[in-house]
Amino acid sequence: MPRATDLDNIAPDDPITPPSEPPAQNLLSPPSPHHKKKKKNISSPANNIREEIDKILYGAKNSFGSFQIKPLNFVFSEQEKDEQIILVMRQHWFTNVRWILFTLLMVIAPLFLVYVPILSFFPPRYQMVSVLFWYIITFAFAFEQFLSWYFNLYIITDERVIDIDFVNLLNKRFSDAKISFIQDVTSQISGFSQTMFNYGNILIQTAAEQTQFIFEKVPNPDIVTKVLQQLRQEEEQEAIEGRLR
């Protein structure tokens, strides 16, 4: 058996240490900055479409509550879980001018009784009651017109188009169609007031049970049309990816 040549240099009590090895890398420690890999920003086509919708809506104007973009505090009873509201629309505020002016005329009409005494044959007490009754009718007319404007809603979500028709305090009509059923969208602006204030009608042809939806006299009809077209593209992309609800 061959003998080592350096046995004289090793003391009997000295421990023999194995050759040093490089320290093992801690798998839990973060990698060195020099070894970081750049991650690519991968965006799906559906996300790109939603970003395009946001860009389109950025140029829209909120017309005194007639055009609300993604309202935070708005819900409706038929809203589904995880359904996101894109737009809530009412008829343009300018459509209220006619009944507001008519209400003002009804308010000041009793003042002309001094010049046209059509109630002079009534006793004074009955004349006062007649004027009071006239103002009650005026208030009821104005209140009904306001409720009709406020509760007649057109809603666009990421899944549906919705038309809510207010009949009275006890009755309403609810109609909806999925975005995927939309076949054609057309906007129409006609007349001086619609051109000046940028409002008009939107005709939506669908393959649903209700074949046609008409959003009447809503603000920014061209923007609404573009949003619906983008939502249709999003639904088509989700169908390709197999992510339809």
ZIGI-V541199 format. One record per helix or strand of 3 or more residues. SS is the DSSP state (H for helix, E for strand). FROM is the first residue (numbers start at 0). TO is the last residue. If there is no record, write none. Layout:
ss & from & to
SS & FROM & TO
SS & FROM & TO
This chain:
ss & from & to
H & 6 & 8
H & 32 & 34
H & 44 & 57
E & 66 & 68
E & 84 & 88
H & 92 & 113
H & 123 & 150
E & 152 & 156
E & 159 & 167
E & 170 & 177
H & 178 & 180
E & 181 & 187
H & 191 & 196
E & 198 & 205
E & 211 & 218
H & 220 & 240
